[in-house]
Amino acid sequence: MFDCYAQRRARLMDKMQHGIAILPTAPEQRRNGDADYSYRFDSNFYYLSGFNEPESVLVLVAGTPHRSILFCRDKDMEREIWHGYRSGPDAAQEKFGFDAAYPIAQLDEKLAELMGNQRTLFYPLGLDAAWDQRVLKIRGEVAQKARSGIRAPDEIRDVRVLLNEMRLFKDLHEIDAMRRAADISVGAHRRAMQFARPGQFEYQVEAELLHEFCRHGARDPAYTSIVAGGKNACVLHYIENNAKLHDGDLLLIDAGCELDGYASDITRTFPVNGKFSAAQKHVYEIVLAAQFAAIAKAVPGNDWEAPHNAALAVLAQGFIDLKLCQGTVDGVLESGSYKKFYMHRTGHWLGMDVHDVGDYKINEQWRPLENGMVLTVEPGCYIRPGDDVPLALWNIGIRIEDDVLVTADGNDVLTDAAPKTVAQIEELMRQA
């Protein structure tokens, strides 16, 4: 089970060629008083280790042979009685396949030894000021040993440059985790559609999402859920989720769970009363057509921008048809007048982080889409009241989002089972 992590560590060290990499996990975060937020590890640390305990650091030494070393909390039965199980260095080394493991209390001493005579230090510089000071202090101590023939690294490189490119391409272990996360989130959206009714509050619908996540083993959402009824759907990152749902409103839900460190990210928009009005249906069909056009372009051979451009062309024509924009499609796109109603891009990378790592351009050119990449496709339309906006369209906010895996010969929509045609949505809500 843990072979994939060892393989990733070996690949990273191959890319390093030489030097030492230091990757701390995330610290525990205080919520208030003596209560902490639910712990979430650092994505890069977990990607390489599979180890989910706090107060841990991964050290990689590239060479012949490569060495991977874990520093973690020591076994402490008294602490475990109060706060839960700890692996301890010995068990962690055996279970997770490290070459060595030491108590975290020995980190500074061991790092000073391991850093000696390494030409390059790979480290996420600037991510955490306290860690920056700590690592640079240790490097300074190594530098003071120069008269003993020991030199400190004379080059510091951001290890995330290598890791971001690795994480952009998902392996089979990652794809399996993302499929399972997607399936759980699909179930949550279906549950929300069947639960929602006029008179409920947004937070009641959110509770149904969280219940579905948790009961399938996804203890946390991948991000703060957006449950936005009526005019709230025109606020892109609305998270108050405290308004009452009204008959005739649309409800936009942008929510996905995290499972085994991997995110899902789905948006669906549906009528609170189970039936689209004529105006709502008109706008919805435009956004859905834009999404279908974008997904069709999310294939190898096209670049990152191709899905966005495909969605824009459909949306621009739709906005003209709705009399929200004037002129030709080319004119609307060139002037940017569509941005009043669609102001964000059509997707982002998806993986361990909901807005995952990886460059979108290479040498100032949009990068080609390749097998193993996962992206979201999420066009939308947000119509606020205005003198130049037909009254029937006021406060219509719609976004439709799916998670798309680029494959060798096309793509695979991981979240396709979440209803999104008008007929599918209305039928599912009718059955509730």
Residue pairs with C-beta under 8 A, 6 or more apart in sequence:
2 50
2 95
2 96
2 97
3 97
4 50
4 171
4 173
5 47
5 48
5 49
5 50
5 96
5 97
6 68
6 97
8 47
8 48
8 166
9 48
9 49
9 58
9 60
9 66
9 68
10 66
11 166
12 21
12 48
12 60
12 159
12 162
12 163
12 166
13 21
13 60
13 61
13 62
13 66
13 68
14 62
14 66
15 162
15 166
16 60
16 62
16 120
16 122
16 162
17 62
18 62
18 63
18 118
18 119
18 120
19 61
19 62
19 118
19 119
19 120
19 121
19 122
19 153
19 155
19 157
20 59
20 60
20 61
20 62
20 114
20 115
20 118
20 120
20 121
20 122
20 153
21 58
21 59
21 60
21 61
21 62
21 121
21 122
21 123
21 159
22 57
22 58
22 59
22 111
22 121
22 122
22 123
22 135
23 42
23 44
23 45
23 48
23 57
23 58
23 59
23 60
23 123
23 124
23 159
24 42
24 45
24 56
24 57
24 58
24 128
24 131
25 41
25 42
25 45
25 46
25 51
25 53
25 54
25 55
25 56
25 57
25 58
26 39
26 40
26 41
26 42
26 45
26 54
27 54
27 55
27 128
28 36
28 37
28 39
28 54
28 55
29 36
29 37
30 36
30 37
31 37
38 219
38 220
39 54
40 220
41 51
41 52
41 54
41 261
43 167
43 261
43 352
43 353
43 357
44 124
44 159
44 160
44 163
44 167
45 51
45 56
45 58
46 52
46 261
46 352
47 163
47 166
47 167
47 261
47 352
48 58
48 60
48 163
49 56
49 58
49 70
49 96
50 96
51 58
51 70
51 72
51 87
51 92
51 96
53 72
53 73
53 86
53 87
54 73
55 72
55 73
55 104
56 70
56 71
56 72
56 73
56 104
57 70
57 71
57 72
57 104
57 107
58 68
58 69
58 70
58 71
59 68
59 69
59 70
59 71
59 110
59 111
59 114
60 66
60 67
60 68
60 69
60 122
61 67
61 68
61 69
61 114
61 118
67 99
67 100
68 97
68 98
68 99
69 98
69 99
69 100
69 101
69 102
69 110
69 114
70 89
70 92
70 93
70 96
70 98
70 100
70 101
70 102
71 89
71 101
71 102
71 103
71 104
71 106
71 107
71 110
72 86
72 87
72 88
72 89
72 92
72 101
72 103
72 104
73 86
73 88
73 103
73 104
74 86
74 88
74 89
74 103
74 104
74 105
75 86
75 88
75 90
75 91
76 86
79 86
80 86
87 95
89 101
89 102
89 103
90 101
92 98
92 101
93 99
93 100
93 101
102 110
108 134
108 138
111 135
111 138
112 138
112 141
112 142
115 121
115 138
115 139
115 142
115 152
115 153
116 142
116 145
116 150
116 151
116 152
117 150
117 151
118 153
119 153
119 154
119 155
120 153
120 155
120 156
120 157
121 135
121 139
121 153
121 155
121 156
121 157
122 156
122 157
122 158
122 159
122 162
123 135
123 156
123 157
123 158
123 159
124 158
124 159
124 160
125 132
125 156
125 158
126 132
139 152
139 153
140 152
142 150
142 151
142 152
142 153
143 151
143 152
145 152
146 152
160 357
163 357
164 357
164 358
164 359
165 358
165 359
167 351
167 352
167 356
167 357
167 358
168 349
168 351
168 356
168 357
168 358
168 359
168 372
168 373
169 370
169 371
169 372
169 373
170 178
170 351
170 372
170 373
170 374
170 405
171 372
174 262
174 351
175 372
175 374
175 405
177 259
177 260
177 261
177 262
178 262
178 263
178 264
178 350
178 351
178 374
178 403
178 405
178 414
179 414
180 259
180 260
181 218
181 222
181 256
181 257
181 258
181 259
181 260
181 262
181 263
181 264
182 256
182 264
182 266
182 403
182 414
182 415
183 417
184 212
184 213
184 216
184 217
184 218
184 257
184 259
184 264
185 213
185 255
185 256
185 257
185 264
185 265
185 266
185 415
185 418
186 266
186 415
186 417
186 418
187 212
187 216
188 208
188 209
188 212
188 213
188 255
188 257
189 209
189 253
189 255
189 266
189 268
189 418
189 419
190 418
190 419
190 428
191 208
191 209
191 211
191 212
192 205
192 208
192 209
192 227
192 253
192 255
192 268
193 268
193 270
193 419
193 425
193 428
193 429
193 432
194 428
194 429
194 431
194 432
195 204
195 205
195 208
195 432
196 205
196 245
196 251
196 270
196 272
196 429
197 245
197 272
197 273
198 245
198 246
198 247
198 249
198 272
198 273
199 244
199 245
200 244
200 245
201 242
201 243
201 244
201 245
202 227
202 228
202 229
202 232
202 240
202 241
202 242
202 243
202 244
202 245
202 251
203 227
203 241
203 242
205 227
205 245
205 251
205 253
206 225
206 227
206 241
206 255
209 221
209 225
209 227
209 253
209 255
210 221
210 225
213 219
213 220
213 221
213 257
216 257
217 259
218 257
218 258
218 259
220 257
220 258
221 255
221 256
221 257
221 258
222 256
222 257
222 258
222 263
222 264
222 265
222 354
223 256
223 263
223 265
223 354
224 239
225 239
225 241
225 253
225 254
225 255
226 237
226 238
226 239
226 241
226 252
226 253
226 254
226 255
226 267
227 241
227 251
227 252
227 253
227 255
228 235
228 238
228 241
228 251
228 252
228 253
228 254
228 397
229 243
229 244
229 245
229 246
229 249
229 250
229 251
229 252
229 272
230 243
230 245
230 246
230 249
230 250
230 395
231 384
231 395
231 397
232 238
232 240
232 243
232 252
232 397
233 250
233 251
233 252
233 269
233 382
233 395
233 396
233 397
233 398
233 399
234 382
234 383
234 384
234 395
234 396
234 397
235 397
236 343
236 344
236 382
245 251
245 272
246 272
247 272
247 273
248 271
248 272
248 273
248 277
249 271
249 272
250 269
250 270
250 271
250 272
250 280
250 396
250 397
250 398
251 269
251 270
251 271
251 272
252 267
252 268
252 269
252 397
252 398
252 399
253 267
253 268
253 269
254 265
254 266
254 267
254 399
254 401
255 266
255 267
256 263
256 264
256 265
256 266
256 354
256 403
257 263
257 264
258 264
261 352
262 351
262 352
263 350
263 351
263 352
263 353
263 354
263 356
264 350
264 403
264 414
264 415
265 350
265 354
265 376
265 401
265 403
266 401
266 402
266 403
266 415
266 418
267 378
267 380
267 399
267 400
267 401
268 400
268 401
268 418
268 419
268 420
268 425
269 284
269 287
269 397
269 398
269 399
269 400
270 425
270 429
271 277
271 280
271 425
271 426
271 429
274 426
274 429
274 430
274 432
275 426
276 284
276 422
276 425
276 426
277 392
278 392
279 390
279 392
279 393
279 396
280 396
280 398
281 422
282 322
283 318
283 322
283 381
283 383
283 393
283 396
283 398
284 398
284 422
285 422
286 314
286 315
286 318
286 319
286 321
286 322
286 381
287 315
287 318
287 379
287 380
287 381
287 398
287 399
287 400
288 400
288 420
288 421
288 422
289 314
289 318
290 310
290 311
290 312
290 314
290 315
290 318
290 379
291 311
291 377
291 378
291 379
291 400
291 401
291 402
291 420
293 310
293 311
293 313
293 314
294 307
294 308
294 310
294 311
294 346
294 347
294 377
294 379
295 307
295 377
295 402
295 404
295 411
295 413
296 310
297 306
297 307
297 309
297 310
298 306
298 307
298 347
298 369
298 375
298 377
298 404
298 406
298 411
299 369
299 406
299 410
299 411
300 368
300 369
300 370
300 371
300 406
300 407
300 408
300 409
300 410
301 368
301 369
302 368
302 369
303 365
303 366
303 367
303 368
303 369
304 360
304 361
304 366
304 367
304 368
304 369
305 366
306 369
307 346
307 347
307 375
307 377
308 345
308 346
308 347
311 346
311 377
311 379
312 333
312 338
312 342
312 346
313 329
313 333
314 379
315 338
315 341
315 342
315 379
315 381
316 325
316 329
316 332
316 333
316 338
317 329
318 381
319 325
319 332
319 337
319 338
319 341
319 342
319 381
320 326
320 327
320 328
320 329
320 332
322 390
322 393
323 390
324 340
324 341
324 383
324 388
324 389
324 393
325 332
325 337
325 338
325 341
326 332
326 337
327 335
327 337
332 338
341 381
341 382
341 383
342 379
342 380
342 381
342 382
343 382
344 380
346 377
346 378
346 379
347 375
347 376
347 377
347 378
347 404
348 355
348 356
348 375
348 376
349 355
349 356
349 357
349 358
349 360
349 373
349 374
349 375
350 356
350 374
350 375
350 376
350 403
351 357
351 374
356 374
358 373
359 367
360 366
360 367
361 367
369 375
369 406
370 406
371 406
371 407
371 408
372 405
372 406
373 405
373 406
374 403
374 404
374 405
374 406
374 414
375 403
375 404
375 406
376 401
376 402
376 403
376 404
377 401
377 402
377 404
378 399
378 400
378 401
378 402
379 399
379 400
380 397
380 398
380 399
380 400
381 396
381 397
381 398
381 399
382 396
382 397
382 398
383 389
383 393
383 394
383 395
383 396
383 397
384 394
384 395
385 394
385 395
400 420
402 413
402 414
402 415
402 416
402 418
402 420
403 413
403 414
403 415
404 411
404 412
404 413
404 414
405 411
405 412
405 413
405 414
419 425
419 427
419 428
